[in-house]
């Protein structure tokens, strides 16, 4: 019989235990950051829409009354009427763009 080398069942279980512990420690830390990522993404989207509002004003000599005006004029696609996290985007009479969380003060 030749000397075959390999891992024993106990060694494999120890490795599996260590990997499981690392996963249990890592997943909660990663999931905490999703809300922060969504907020930053929405803030960046609001800034981008604000730029489109300014471009609309330069071309049409007035601010758009709603996000639908930007869609109709072709400044943003129909699918981009809200933030990536689902918050609605609004435009006030002075051309200021805000998401629903910014409008409510959060």
C-alpha positions in Angstrom: 0.0 0.0 0.0 1.4 3.3 -1.0 1.5 6.3 1.3 -1.4 8.5 0.2 -1.5 12.0 1.7 -4.6 14.0 2.1 -6.8 15.8 4.6 -8.6 14.0 7.3 -12.3 14.6 8.1 -11.3 16.5 11.3 -9.0 18.9 9.4 -11.8 19.6 6.9 -14.3 20.3 9.7 -11.9 22.7 11.3 -11.4 24.6 8.1 -15.2 24.7 7.5 -15.6 26.0 11.1 -13.1 28.8 10.5 -14.7 29.8 7.2 -18.1 29.9 8.8 -16.9 32.1 11.6 -15.4 34.5 9.1 -18.6 34.7 7.1 -20.7 35.3 10.3 -18.4 38.2 11.2 -18.2 39.7 7.7 -21.9 39.7 6.6 -23.3 42.0 9.3 -20.5 44.5 8.6 -21.2 44.6 4.9 -25.0 44.8 5.3 -24.6 47.9 7.6 -23.2 49.9 4.6 -26.1 49.3 2.2 -28.2 52.2 3.6 -25.2 54.5 3.4 -24.5 53.5 -0.2 -28.2 54.1 -1.2 -28.1 57.5 0.4 -24.9 58.6 -1.3 -26.3 57.2 -4.6 -29.5 59.2 -4.3 -27.6 62.4 -3.3 -25.4 62.0 -6.5 -28.5 61.4 -8.6 -30.1 64.6 -7.2 -27.0 66.6 -8.2 -27.1 65.1 -11.7 -30.8 66.0 -12.0 -30.0 69.5 -10.8 -27.5 69.9 -13.6 -30.2 68.8 -16.1 -32.6 71.4 -14.6 -30.0 74.1 -15.2 -29.5 72.9 -18.8 -33.3 73.0 -19.3 -33.4 76.6 -17.9 -30.7 77.7 -20.3 -32.5 76.3 -23.3 -36.1 77.2 -22.3 -35.6 80.4 -20.2 -37.6 78.9 -17.3 -37.3 76.1 -14.8 -39.2 72.9 -15.4 -42.3 72.5 -13.2 -41.8 68.8 -12.6 -39.6 65.9 -13.4 -42.0 65.0 -16.2 -40.9 68.2 -18.1 -37.3 66.9 -18.1 -38.5 63.5 -19.4 -40.6 65.1 -22.1 -37.8 67.4 -23.3 -35.4 64.5 -23.4 -33.1 65.5 -20.6 -33.5 62.3 -18.6 -35.0 58.9 -19.7 -38.4 57.8 -18.5 -36.9 55.1 -16.3 -34.9 57.7 -14.3 -37.7 59.6 -12.6 -36.7 58.4 -9.1 -33.5 57.7 -7.1 -31.9 54.3 -7.4 -33.2 53.4 -3.9 -36.8 54.2 -4.9 -37.2 57.7 -3.4 -39.1 60.2 -5.5 -37.4 63.3 -6.9 -39.2 66.6 -6.9 -38.5 70.0 -8.4 -39.8 73.1 -6.7 -40.8 76.4 -8.4 -37.2 77.8 -8.1 -35.6 74.8 -9.9 -34.3 73.2 -6.7 -34.2 69.4 -6.9 -34.7 67.2 -3.8 -35.5 63.6 -3.0 -38.3 62.7 -0.6 -35.9 62.2 2.3 -34.3 65.5 1.7 -37.7 67.2 1.4 -38.8 65.7 4.8 -35.5 66.8 6.4 -33.9 63.3 7.0 
